[in-house]
Amino acid sequence: MTEIQSPRETLTVELGARAYDIQIGPGLIAEAGTHIAPLLRRPRVAVISDETVAGLHLEALREGLAASGIEMVALTLPAGEATKSWPHFTRAVEWLLEQKVERSDVVVAFGGGVIGDLAGFAAAVLRRGVRFVQIPTSLLAQVDSSVGGKTGINSAQGKNLVGAFHQPSLVLADTAVLGTLTPRDFLAGYGEVVKYGLLGDLLFFEWLESMGPKLASGDMAARVMAVKRSCEMKAAIVARDETEQGDRALLNLGHTFGHALESATGYSDRLLHGEGVAIGCALAFELSSKLGLCSQEAPSRVRAHLRDMGMKVDLRDIEGDLPDAEGLLALMAQDKKVVDGKLRFILARGIGEAFVTSDVPGETVKTVLDEALALR
Ligand SMILES: NC(=O)c1ccc[n+]([C@@H]2O[C@H](COP(=O)([O-])OP(=O)(O)OC[C@H]3O[C@@H](n4cnc5c(N)ncnc54)[C@H](O)[C@@H]3O)[C@@H](O)[C@H]2O)c1
């Protein structure tokens, strides 16, 4: 894998008339106005953010927009997954209407995946759809949720069950803002970065094995590289399969297990989304090995890297009680990825060689879970 020369990168998500750019690099917030101005009919944007991100970075965004003569109004919602709910969604939509956001205006999502998903969904339904720009501020949002157009909220029945496909018009991933993330939130996002290596790029995984610690300790070139490679992979998959009829499901590596664990821990601080994905990836490789699809070394290597990075790796890393294997299987069965009553798994023939299948014996999944639970 070659080192990057410049800390600024641009990618395009190739979706015909809805194609858009992803800009990656430090300092993009200060230049936000320059990048957003070409999209605007009038020099005004409505920004949706959360309290934590707004407290740290909203003024910088205001200045970055003002430098190009763009006025900004902002709504700040509480930080955290609980915000991705009907009440906050209603508030956001009504606020946008109060601000007289018109069909030709642009909404800006300024925050992590929670804000991106909620603001994107609000933009999707406002006046039957207005354009929006993603300015993702968490690592998870920069490498995953801001790209690809999945927007939505959670409901009492489960996570992400209400939403729409609505592609952004532009993504500005300012890698300098990652510096204010808590180490835990940074590493949760890193879980999604590792996922890309595991699902389709052994060389990238090897690069992460050697560069991961530098990346975590703030090396900007490494951060730009990791965000770029992750977005490149996501953009290619989304361009092939925008609405998840096939290949896009590869991006769900680790999610069938991960979502069950998130549900079992009540979507609480006990387990962040990216942490569930990392543990889920380790379990998906364990299952692949158990089914004879990949070597026994593959799951050990996945675990070793996650462990080196100081991440949650096993079920025993989750504090508090968990359901038994039957209980976890029941939670998996509620996942969106169930098709015709059959669970869809993303398995692997090796690191970087994932594939989608519904042909997995429930007994083997139960054995993997029983063994993982026995280690707690
Ligand atoms: N749409 C998609 O394709 C997609 C993909 C993956 C995940 N998601 C969704 O994304 C959400 C998780 O995203 P997340 O991990 O970004 O959660 P999040 O938005 O809750 O952000 C995590 C925490 O980090 C804080 N934060 C964000 N940027 C910060 C910064 N620069 N400095 C300091 N603190 C900062 C937030 O305030 C929050 O407390 C989940 O709801 C998940 O379902 C969506």
PDBQT file of the ligand as one rigid body, heavy atoms in Angstrom, charges set to zero:
ROOT
HETATM    1  N1  LIG A 401     -26.511   5.540   7.315  1.00  0.00    +0.000 N 
HETATM    2  C1  LIG A 401     -25.611   4.593   7.338  1.00  0.00    +0.000 C 
HETATM    3  O1  LIG A 401     -25.235   4.031   6.298  1.00  0.00    +0.000 OA
HETATM    4  C2  LIG A 401     -24.997   4.194   8.649  1.00  0.00    +0.000 A 
HETATM    5  C3  LIG A 401     -23.861   3.376   8.671  1.00  0.00    +0.000 A 
HETATM    6  C4  LIG A 401     -23.283   3.077   9.893  1.00  0.00    +0.000 A 
HETATM    7  C5  LIG A 401     -23.824   3.572  11.062  1.00  0.00    +0.000 A 
HETATM    8  N2  LIG A 401     -24.936   4.357  11.007  1.00  0.00    +0.000 N 
HETATM    9  C6  LIG A 401     -25.524   4.922  12.234  1.00  0.00    +0.000 C 
HETATM   10  O2  LIG A 401     -24.582   5.809  12.799  1.00  0.00    +0.000 OA
HETATM   11  C7  LIG A 401     -24.830   5.913  14.201  1.00  0.00    +0.000 C 
HETATM   12  C8  LIG A 401     -23.521   5.836  14.939  1.00  0.00    +0.000 C 
HETATM   13  O3  LIG A 401     -22.702   6.894  14.503  1.00  0.00    +0.000 OA
HETATM   14  P1  LIG A 401     -21.640   7.583  15.479  1.00  0.00    +0.000 P 
HETATM   15  O4  LIG A 401     -20.812   6.541  16.104  1.00  0.00    +0.000 OA
HETATM   16  O5  LIG A 401     -21.023   8.671  14.733  1.00  0.00    +0.000 OA
HETATM   17  O6  LIG A 401     -22.608   8.099  16.638  1.00  0.00    +0.000 OA
HETATM   18  P2  LIG A 401     -22.931   9.545  17.178  1.00  0.00    +0.000 P 
HETATM   19  O7  LIG A 401     -23.457  10.417  16.126  1.00  0.00    +0.000 OA
HETATM   20  O8  LIG A 401     -23.775   9.339  18.391  1.00  0.00    +0.000 OA
HETATM   21  O9  LIG A 401     -21.492  10.081  17.616  1.00  0.00    +0.000 OA
HETATM   22  C9  LIG A 401     -20.829   9.449  18.676  1.00  0.00    +0.000 C 
HETATM   23  C10 LIG A 401     -20.486  10.479  19.766  1.00  0.00    +0.000 C 
HETATM   24  O10 LIG A 401     -19.403  11.249  19.317  1.00  0.00    +0.000 OA
HETATM   25  C11 LIG A 401     -19.700  12.634  19.466  1.00  0.00    +0.000 C 
HETATM   26  N3  LIG A 401     -18.942  13.330  18.431  1.00  0.00    +0.000 N 
HETATM   27  C12 LIG A 401     -19.121  13.278  17.086  1.00  0.00    +0.000 A 
HETATM   28  N4  LIG A 401     -18.159  13.966  16.473  1.00  0.00    +0.000 NA
HETATM   29  C13 LIG A 401     -17.340  14.458  17.446  1.00  0.00    +0.000 A 
HETATM   30  C14 LIG A 401     -16.152  15.218  17.432  1.00  0.00    +0.000 A 
HETATM   31  N5  LIG A 401     -15.565  15.597  16.294  1.00  0.00    +0.000 N 
HETATM   32  N6  LIG A 401     -15.590  15.531  18.628  1.00  0.00    +0.000 NA
HETATM   33  C15 LIG A 401     -16.154  15.129  19.787  1.00  0.00    +0.000 A 
HETATM   34  N7  LIG A 401     -17.259  14.382  19.860  1.00  0.00    +0.000 NA
HETATM   35  C16 LIG A 401     -17.843  14.061  18.683  1.00  0.00    +0.000 A 
HETATM   36  C17 LIG A 401     -21.189  12.722  19.357  1.00  0.00    +0.000 C 
HETATM   37  O11 LIG A 401     -21.664  13.886  19.993  1.00  0.00    +0.000 OA
HETATM   38  C18 LIG A 401     -21.616  11.452  20.071  1.00  0.00    +0.000 C 
HETATM   39  O12 LIG A 401     -21.634  11.672  21.459  1.00  0.00    +0.000 OA
HETATM   40  C19 LIG A 401     -25.781   4.791  14.549  1.00  0.00    +0.000 C 
HETATM   41  O13 LIG A 401     -27.064   5.334  14.750  1.00  0.00    +0.000 OA
HETATM   42  C20 LIG A 401     -25.776   3.906  13.304  1.00  0.00    +0.000 C 
HETATM   43  O14 LIG A 401     -27.003   3.238  13.105  1.00  0.00    +0.000 OA
HETATM   44  C21 LIG A 401     -25.530   4.674   9.818  1.00  0.00    +0.000 A 
ENDROOT
TORSDOF 0
